[in-house]
Amino acid sequence: MPATQADSLLDQIRDWAAEFGFGQLGVADIDLGEHPAYLRKWLDAGYHGSMDYMARHADKRAQPAELVPGTCRVISVRMDYLADTQAEQVLDDPQRAYISRYALGRDYHKLLRRRLAHLAKRIEERAGGGHYRAFVDSAPVLERAVAERAGLGWIAKNTMLINSDAGSWFFLGEIYTDLPLPTTAPQQTKHCGSCTRCLEICPTQAFVGPFELDARRCISYLTIEHRGSIDPALRPLLGNRVFGCDDCQLVCPWNKFAQPSPEEDFRPRHGLDNSTLVELFEWDEDTFLANTEGSAIRRIGYECWLRNLAVGLGNGPPDPAALSALRSRMEHPSALVREHVAWALTRLEAA
């Protein structure tokens, strides 16, 4: 494909991406630079905890052509998701449940994947062929590394991708293709400067250092990825965070540039942006399944939902409603739930 034709096609692809609601699009080649070596070092340190899939597919993460043979380019897109919610006010109220902002609305996986599939179809029709595979956090893809290489931002000290115009409140998606599109230049500088707010605010001190996260201490890992007992030493540090954690994003100066997303599907549902711990803990399993239909929250299951909420209640004030709610679960069929309920009751009764 002649260079002028390729440039014209890329301009057209950017216009289509904007039409589908993506805030930015870039193109990376399949050389991910220093990122594969960093991944191996991170895995060797055991920082991935029980996320065995991270190690199991490490080669495919590091080499896009291993995941999809024939790939020579990766199209990377971002979609902003921030809803206009009062995150700090919820965190400051120990009786309310804090849910990571990305999970308040509908599950982003299907929405982004559907839009990416439409985008890929248009590219195929315009280019007259080619192979395209769309991914949204559902395959062994080093999505932040790809996005950084594609010029969508830089991987910051909190290991999030930050964009100088949009902060970090966005999802990423990729299209693997054999179409030799022109690549977009990555940023040459990580614009964190001397700022260490994200490292200092982390409730569990999960950052070993700048750009290095021990997931085993991360609240997002503990409340979402980890399915067993939460380390008793870490439970008091979770506060009222019952699904994920946004602290390192909330204090990032670059997020002053983030704008609320226009996507209706990302708006909070079922009052999850302002619910009390007791209200959510009293959901039975049918209510949980009904209220998390089409939500990223459902993936942790009802048992871990109660586990997380029990910890949140144990970190709150010993009011009668909290004590009553916990006592109602003392004989729960799940040993995991009973363990965390007992821990919470011990704390509240002692208080």
Sequence and secondary structure as in RCSB ss.txt:
>XXXX:A:sequence
MPATQADSLLDQIRDWAAEFGFGQLGVADIDLGEHPAYLRKWLDAGYHGSMDYMARHADKRAQPAELVPGTCRVI
SVRMDYLADTQAEQVLDDPQRAYISRYALGRDYHKLLRRRLAHLAKRIEERAGGGHYRAFVDSAPVLERAVAERA
GLGWIAKNTMLINSDAGSWFFLGEIYTDLPLPTTAPQQTKHCGSCTRCLEICPTQAFVGPFELDARRCISYLTIE
HRGSIDPALRPLLGNRVFGCDDCQLVCPWNKFAQPSPEEDFRPRHGLDNSTLVELFEWDEDTFLANTEGSAIRRI
GYECWLRNLAVGLGNGPPDPAALSALRSRMEHPSALVREHVAWALTRLEAA
>XXXX:A:secstr
  HHHHHHHHHHHHHHHHHTT SEEEEEES  TTHHHHHHHHHHTTTTTT HHHHHTHHHHH HHHHSTT  EEE
EEEEE   S  HHHHHT TTB EE GGGSSS HHHHHHHHHHHHHHHHHHHHT   EEEESSSSS  HHHHHHHT
TS EE TTS EEBTTTBT EEEEEEEESS        SS TTTT  HHHHH TT  EEETTEE GGG HHIIIII
  S   TTTGGGGTTEEE   HHHHT GGGGG      GGGS  TTTTS BHHHHHT  HHHHHHHTTTSGGGGG
HHHHHHHHHHHHHHTS   HHHHHHHHTTTT S HHHHHHHHHHHHHHHH 
